[in-house]
Amino acid sequence: MAEFGGTSAVDFQAQALNLYAKRGQVLAANIANADTPGYLARDFNFQQALTAATGGAAGSAAGSSSSGGAGAAAPVAMARTNPAHLNASGAPAAGGSATGTPPLLYQVPLQASMDGNTVNIDQQRAEFAQNSVRYEATVRFLSSKFQQMTTVITG
């Protein structure tokens, strides 16, 4: 069982799968609004979102707990009851959790349109297709891992 490396590979791929699904929704919304005047295309930085979802948040939490001496005042933690609330620095909260949505960014158009729409339909379709292929590859990887684990368990 040690050859599977525990569940870390499965956890990582599950986080990636969730982010691929969310990115597919964002790209689909862009494609659906390709003819909507004034619509601004959105996306998120997949690499940053994956880093935050898989360990960036845990790493920063561990780092903040170890800092500060016995005489230093501990910072007061702010409780957010809604993901849209601002964090302690006043910036929108980064959605790095498994259930949170990564912060959506506006795409800069290569060529301005007359109606203010920033969707480049060809680029969006290509990114949607690429995202779909990566999603399918991740599903196949997870399926293979679960099959291997089932084989090890059942013998």
Long-range contacts (C-beta under 8 A, 24 or more apart in sequence): 1-152, 4-145, 4-148, 4-149, 4-152, 9-145, 10-142, 10-145, 10-146, 11-54, 12-54, 13-138, 13-141, 13-142, 13-145, 14-142, 15-50, 15-53, 15-54, 15-98, 16-50, 16-138, 17-135, 17-138, 17-139, 17-142, 18-53, 18-98, 19-46, 19-49, 19-50, 19-53, 19-102, 20-131, 20-134, 20-135, 20-138, 21-135, 22-101, 22-102, 23-131, 24-128, 24-131, 24-132, 24-135, 26-104, 27-124, 27-127, 27-128, 27-131, 28-128, 30-107, 30-119, 30-124, 31-119, 31-121, 31-124, 31-125, 31-128, 33-117, 33-119, 34-117, 34-119, 34-121, 34-124, 35-117, 36-117, 37-115, 37-116, 37-117, 38-115, 38-116, 38-117, 39-116, 39-117, 39-118, 39-119, 40-106, 40-107, 40-117, 40-118, 41-106, 41-107, 41-109, 41-118, 41-119, 41-120, 41-124, 42-104, 42-105, 42-106, 42-107, 43-104, 43-105, 43-107, 43-127, 44-102, 44-103, 44-104, 44-105, 45-102, 45-105, 46-102, 48-102, 49-95, 49-96, 49-102, 52-94, 52-95, 52-96, 52-102, 53-96, 53-97, 53-98, 56-96, 57-96, 57-97
